[in-house]
Amino acid sequence: MSDDSPTVPRLLVPLRVGIRSVWRHRSRFLLITLTLIAAFASSFTLSATLSSVQRRIRGDLRGVGLDLINIHPDPDPTRFFAHGLTVSDCERFAGLVSGECAPANVMPTLARTEDATDEIPVLALATTPAWDRVARHELIAGRFFGAGETDACVVDEWVYKRLFPEGATLDPNAPTLDLLVAGEPHRLRVVGVVRDPFRIRQRFEEWDAMGSARSHLVRFMEFKSVYVPRSLIGGGDTILLAVVRAGDGVDPIDGAARIREYLEERGSTAWVWARQEWVDSILDATAFVDVISGFLTFMILAVTALMVATVILIVIRGRFREIAVRRVEGADRRQILLQVVVENAAVAAVSAVVGLALAAGATRWLGDLLGVPVALGRSDVLLVGVFGMLVVIAAGALPARRAAGVDPVEVIRREL
Amino acid sequence: MEQRSTDRANGSGGAAVIELRGVCRVFGQGKASRVEALKGIDLTVERAEFIAVTGPSGSGKSTLLHVLGCLDRPSAGTYRLLGRETSRLSDRRLSALRNRQIGFVFQAFNLLPGESALENVMLPLLYRGVRPSAAREEAMAALESVGLADRIGHRPGELSGGEQQRVAVARALVKKPEILLADEPTGNLDSVNGRAVMDLIDAAHASGVTVVVITHEPSLAERARRVVTLHDGRISGVEP
């Protein structure tokens, strides 16, 4: 044997030769590269879009007030009027959870501008200033009405924009609106504008697609349009609903159970639910998005892997002579196998990088289209990138084994 | 007569580079498809010897060369290369032997069409683990030695047949091999280019390389010190 000692470790030779081979014969790998770029770009985009929407939904839901407990009538018409909720119950609820309770009545009605140029159906929520402290809606402008203010109201962002399109600056000081109560118009000063609770209505209005899927109860509970003083509708002891904020250290789910127990003892049919429970159930339900995202990404990459494996096999068949020559000149089977694996990995890496760049543009475009900020997260990049690379390398394993199994003698004989 | 041929085929008793004992190579299984390409070959080749293997088509010449080049394994018998029994060597060891000790020149040149002359010659050095810069230098020197210094960037398709075979010779010699195996090296060349290639092989032999040439051209065989004739898988004659 020669005394020459290798200066490059034997197993690094395929790495060097493989990368060089991809560069020198890039046209040979063009079809595979384009296929992989398309697969990586679509996988990155899909993953980023679905996870961004998911993140957005989760973020929105966290903003609904996880320490709140809702109490309202059973929507079943036969039980609706047996709720028996009163203002004194509301005070009791506050005591049960060491927190605060805001009572309310709800009345569907019409709101119109002072000059009666526009009129829209709204839900008037008659409550007390405690509502502001309990529900903690985000005020875009102005303030909530205070105790003794009987001619003031607060509207939500959507109503404000509908009724005062010219006042899109959301300056609530000047405008007034007329609210029909028992057929009589009541002129109210708009003293504040609250943000549409977690912006869901606005989004559903735009998309509409999920509107029909949403529970009417949720629509009813979450999308009050105009907040007015209870005195406007008489202010008797009976209330329709209450919102309770659990005190510090009180688990709202436990608090809801206590209130439920109390109402059952009273024979009330009212429903009690902690928003935490509601959010948890929605998050559980939306977990399928992760499954769908993962499944679709897997399918895209798996189908691509099959295509790539087929193409690589065809390419390898066309390279038998080259492989035979390499074997004759001293490459062992493992080096040939590793060389093909390295070639596939190099092509996959380049495709992943180009696919990522394309996906960055595509997600921006999709974000504009959907009205949701869509961004490629680190987890999307890592998951799709690493998984995609592994899938492509696995897809290249069979062709690589085929290449390593080439019998140089057989090929040389055939060539002659 | 056959015994005498065998005795002569076993050389003069110097340092043996190649020792074949009772080597058989059988292809296929079953009576119908079974082909005995080599039938009990005994052959010894001494260091720095130049032998030619001749014989009619189908006599087993190329099969013998493949066995000698560790590209194929005997079905029976033993093959000692540089004193080492090859039948027990792994694919990796055999590949290393081909890479370091054996230079190949084929009738069809067997160059990589997508690579330049320089890259073709660098190939065995890269698989040996030589750094590309050093491999490049050695390959350029090898190409210069075969008169192709000005053609290093050309791909095989841009070279004449003679030039391609000279590249193949350079690729074989850049390994600084112990043995040079040539299978009909002038088979695809005209007489002028054929002579030039044989001159290169002669020069390699003169520098101490053991040369085994498979040929059916008498003019080539005349250059060898010993001519082994195969017939039907057996050595039928050895000259002188």
Interface residues (C-beta under 8 A of the other chain):
Chain A: M1 S2 D4 P6 T7 V8 P9 R10 L12 V13 R16 V17 R24 H25 R321 E322 A324 V325 R326 R327 V328 E329 G330 A331 D332 R333 R334 Q335 P408 V409 I412 R413 E415 L416
Chain B: S62 H66 G69 L71 D72 L82 D91 R92 L94 S95 A96 L97 R98 N99 R100 Q101 F104 F106 Q107 A108 N110 L111 L112 P113 G114 E115 L123 P124 L126 Y127 R128 G129 V130 R131 P132 A134 R171 K176
